[in-house]
Amino acid sequence: MKEDRAVKRQYLSTSHTYVPWSDQQHDILVEPSEPMATGGASSNLKLQVEDKVKKNVSRRIYMLGLGKVGKFVAHSLAGIPNRPPITLLFHNQSLFRIWDRHGRAMELQQHGTSEKREGFDVSLAESAEHEAQLGREEGETIYNLIVSVKGHATVAALSTITHRLTSESTILFLQNGMGIIQEVNEKVFPDADTRPSYMVGLSSYRLHSEGQFAISKHGVGTMALGSLSGSPPLSADPSDSMQRSGNKVTPSTRYLLRTITRTPVLAAMGLAPIDLFQLQLERLVVHSIIDPLTVMFDCKNGELLDNRAITRVMRLLLLESSLVIRSLPELQNLPNLNLRFSPAKLEYQVVSIARTTASNESSMVRDMKEGRETEIEYLSGYIVRRGEELGIQCAMNYMLMQMVKGKDRLGMKREAGLVPL
């Protein structure tokens, strides 16, 4: 406790204007845009599948959600040799008309050119009850599912197709934030015996939506993939972590991993569960600082920098986040834990991403402007919840979370004409 207080005093007493450290000081930093995999992590995941399993694995991949990453992944998968059958799951009938008007194709714009890819199947995501009411036969089993909806919409989206998922299915989550899988386990798949296997993907692509079925890509990016259980990993060894959690690697998990990693445009690599968990935490900290602060100050990412008052707020938030992460029981046996997740290292990542995306609006700002619910519960909210479990009060993160929620609700009331302007 005395050591933490000393670190806090030293950290807050430094200059309020950000000054980069020497390369030697941050040589172990894992940049979000350059995820590092431990040697052989991808092959280790593949070797976990029992060789004696000889069943055929369905090649069809279902896409639930038409976010930027989901559209980019669908477009990329459609361009590989021997491409898998791909089905886009729509949540309402109006999307079918938009799909027809767009030529039934997914469009990618980059380097001043536009490329459309066709051959997708489309289907309506319907619950078993709705299918029964309409007299339709139950849809076929979904073995490979990629989910890219917003965190707060995940439970509702999955609930419509729960009857089509089994313990042999694999769900790949491509989302920001943490705590979503735990919520899915509680509300959608409470029975561990019938629960699908889970994978998580973290991407660093710079994408912009250009329409319902069109995106533009700027620069390069990568994706880190890993098989993750419903509870945080307890070991750096993939097989040990999955055995403890009961999350075995099914044939569909192996197939989905191989298909994603053999897609050159995605630049995907496999990580061991513990490495993926650490990368998730680093990404969480970046988004939990940049996204809500840009919402409260109504600014672009780069405008958060070189401002003494905002730097002070950032550092107070980072002190809390760093303490919570360094106290997590899942990470206690890791070397260099205190160095990798120190407030200074985390600040370096936040500042680096803010500078790289200086002219961009954060996704939370766009959600707020367009009247959509934000993902604050899975960013600052995750830090607050884990802090409570450890007896750590995260007053700054809690306050920022409530401020974003308050601004969101105030905006909704104004739209409804309930607040006088």
N, C-alpha and C positions, 0 to 999 in steps of 0.2 A: 504493500500500500504506500509506504514511504517512497519507494522507488518510482511508482506511478506519479505521485505528487511532484517529485523532483523533475521527472520527464515533462510533465504538464507545464511546470513553471518555466523550464528552459525553452520548451517549444513555443509557448505563447509570448515569451519575451523577445524572440527574434524579430527581425525586420518584417514589417507588414507587407512589403513589396517582395514578390516571389523572386528568388535568386536560385538558378539551377545549381545543383551540387556537382561535384566532379564525377567523371565516369566511374571511378573506382568505388565511389560510395553507393552507386546503384547498379553494380554489375550483376546482381542476382535478380533484378526486377524482371518480372514477366509482363511485358506490355500486352494489353488487351488485343492489339492488332496483330501480335505475333505470338500466339499461344505455343508453348513449348511442351512437347510430349516426352515422357521418359522412354528410354530405348525399348523398343519392342512392345509398347503398350497395346498398339493395335493388334499385333499378332497374338498377344496374350489373351485378348478378348476372344479372338477366333478359336484359340485352342481350348477354351472352356467348354465348347459345345461337344458333347459326347459323340465320338466317331461312330458309335453303333446306331445312332439315330439315322434312319434311312428314308424318312418320309419326304414326300414332295412338298416344297414350300411354294405358296402362291407368290407369283411375281408382281401382282397388281399392288400398286401403291396408292393409297387414298390421301387426299390433301384436305384437311379441315381448317378453314381460315384462309382469307385472301389478303393477308397483310403483305408488306413489302418483301419480307424474307420468304414467305410462303410462295409468292408469285415468282421470285427469282429462282428458288429451288425447283419449282415445277417446270419453268422454262429450261433450266439447266439439265434436268433429268431427261427432258424430251429430246435433247440433242446428242445423247451418247449412243454409241453403236449398240445394237440389240437392246434398244430402250425398253424399259418396263411399261406395261399398261398403267396409265395414270387416270384416276377418277377424281374430279373436283367435286367436293361435297358442298352444295349451296344450302344456306339456311332459310331462304325464302324464294318464292316463285318469281319475283321481279328480276332476280339475277339471270334467269334463263333468257329473258328478253334482251337484257344488256349483253349477254354472251352472244346471242345471235347477231345483234347490231355490230358487235366488234369482230365479226367474221369467224367466231368460234376458234379464236387463236389467242395465245399469250404473247405479248409483245415486250421486247427488251430494247431500250435505246441506249447506245453508248458510242463514243468516238464519232458523233455526228451521223450515225447510221441507225436504222431500225430493223430489227429482225423479228418476224412473227413465226411461231411454231404452232402447228395444229396437231390433230390426232388425239385430243383429250376426250375422255368420257365425262359426262356431268350427271349428277344425281342429287336428289333432295335428301338432306339429312332429316329423317323422320323417326319419331319414337315408335316403339312397338305398339302402343295404344292407338296412335294415329293410323298406323298401317292397318291395324285390325278394323278400325272404324270405316276405313275406305275399302275394306275387303281385299287388300293387297297381300301378296305373299311376303313373308319376312325376307328382308334383304340378305344377301350372302354374307358369310363371315368375313370380317375385315382382319387380315393378319398383319398388314403393314400400314400404319397410320402416322402421318406427319401433322402435328398440331401447331398452328401459328397464329391463333387468335390471341387477343389481349388476355392478360392474366385473370382479370375479374370475370371474363366471359367463358373461361375454360370449363368450369363445372357445368354450366348450362349447355354449352356446345356438346360436351361429351355425353351428357345425359340423354341426348336424342338418339345416340347410336350405341348405348351401352349393351343392348341386346345382341349386337353384332360383334362384340369383342369377347374373346375368351382368354384363358391362361396361356394359350399358344400365340396370342397376338403380341405385337410390340408397338408401343407408342413413342414417337420421337417428338419431344417438346422443343420448339424453337421460339423461345420467349424471353423477355427481360424479367428481372426480379427473381426472388426465391420464396419458397414456401407454397408454391402452387401445387407441387406433387403431393405434399402432405394434405392439402385441402381436398385434392382429388381422391386420395385414399379414404378420407373421412366421409365424403359425401357421395362419391360415385362407386368406388370399389372397396367397400369396407372389409370384404372377405379376402384375406391374403391368398387363399388357395385358388380362387378363380380370377385373381387380379392379373392383368396383362403385365408384361415386362416393360420397363421404361428405359428410354435413352434421352439424353439431353444434348442439345447442340448450342454452342455459343459462336456467333458470327461477328465479323468486323467489317462487313460490306457497307459501303456508303451508297445507299439506295434512296430514291425518291419516287413516290407514287405519281404516275402520270395518267391515272384513270383506273377504273375498276379492274381491268385486265392488262395494264401496261405499267412498266416501271422504267426508270433510268438508273444506270450504274455509273459511278464516278470513282476512279482510282481502282486499287486492288484491295482484296480482303481475303480472310481465311475463315475456316470453321473448325472448331474443336468439338469432337464427339466423344461420348462415353456412355456406358451402361450404368445407370444410377438407380439405386433402390429407393423405396419410399421413405427411408430414414437416411440421415447423413452417413457417409462412409466412415468406417472405423479403422481402416488399415490402408496402407499404401499398396498392398498386393490386391489386384482385382479379384482373384478367385476367393481369397479370404474374406474380402469385403462383401461379396455377393452371397457367400455361404452364410455369413452371420446374419444378413438381412433376408435370406430366403429368396433372393432375386436371381434365379438361374438365367443363363443365357440360352434362349430358345433358338431354333433354326431361323425363325423370322427375324430375330435380333441380328444374327450373323448375316443374313441376306441383306437387311436394311443397311447395316454398317458397310458391307462390301459395295453395295450399290452407290451409296453416298461418296465413299472414298474413291471410287473409280470414275467419278465425274470430275474431269480436270478443272472446269470453271469454278467449282465450289472450293477447290484447294483445301479439302477436309483431311483431318488426321484424327487418329484415335488416341484417347488419353485414359490412363488408369482412373478409377473413381476418385481417389484422394486428390489427384492432380486436377481433375475437372472441378472438384469441390472448391479448391483454392482459387482456381480461375473464376469460378462463379462469384466468389466473395469479392475478388478484386473488381470484377465488372459491376457488382452490386454497389460497392462504395462509390464508383465513378458516377453511376446513374442516380444514386441517392443524394449526391451533392449537386450535380449540374442540373438535372431535370427539375426538382422542386424550386431551386433558387432562381432559375430562369423564368419559372412561372410567377413567382412572387415579385420579381423585379421587371417582369414583362420585357425580357431582353433576349438577345442571341447569345450563344454559348461563349463567344470570345469577349463579350462585354462584362463577364464576371471577373475578368483578369485585370490586374494593375489598378485595383480599387481597394484601398486599405480597409475600409469598413467591411466590404464583402469578404476579403481575405480573412479577416478576424472571425467572421461567422463560419466560414469554411473550416477554419482550424478548430474551432470549438466542436463542430460536428464531427470532424475527423478524429478528435481525441476520444469521443464516445465510441465511434465505430471501431477504431483500432483496439480499444480496451476490450470490447465485446468479442471481436474476432480472436484476439490473442488469448482469451479466456475459454474459448470453446473446447469442450473435452475431446472432440473428434480430432483436434489438431495438436494435442499436447506432446505427442511423441515425435513431432516433426522438427528437423534441424532448422535453424535460422528463422524460426517462427516469429520471434520478436522483431527481427530485422526486416523480414519481408512485409510484415503487416504493421510496421511502425507508422506513426502519424506522418512522418516526413516522406516515407516511401509512397504512402497512399496519396499524399498531396502531389507528389511528382506525377503520378498517373492521372489524377484529376486535371492538373494544369496542362499536361501533355495532350490529353484528349480535347480539352477546351480550346487549345491553340489550333489543333489539327482541324477541328470543326468550327472554327471561330465564326464563320459566316452563316452557320446553320441554326435553325430553331430546334430545340429539343423535341422529342416525340411527345413529351408531356405538355409542352406549350401548344403544339398542334391539336392535341386532344382537347385541351381546355378551350381553344378558340372555336373548335368545331362541335362543342357541346357533348363530347364523349367523356365517359368516366375515366379517370386517370388510374395509373398503376401504383400509386403511392403506398398502398397497403402491402405491396410485395417488394418495396424498396426500403423506405424509412421504417415501414411497419415491421418488416422482418428483423431489422436491427433492434427495434424496441422490444419485440417479442422474445428474441433470444437473450436480450439483456435482462428482461424480467425473469427468465428461467435461471439466470446466473446471479440474480440479486444485484444487478447493475442498473441504476436509474439513468435512462437516456433522455434527459429532460429536453435537450436541444432538438434531437431527432423527433421526439414526440410533439414538441411545439410546432416544428416545421410541417409535420404530417397533418396536424390539425388545421394549420393555416391554409394548406393546399386544399384540404377538404372543405374548409369554410369558403374559400374563394370559389370553388367549384359549385357549391350549393347556392351561393349568392348569385352566380351567373345564371344558374337554372331558374331561380326565382325571377330574375330580371327578364329572362326570355318569356316567362309565363305572365309577366306584368304584375307580379305580386309585390315588387319593391319599387317605390316611387323614385324616379331619377331626378 
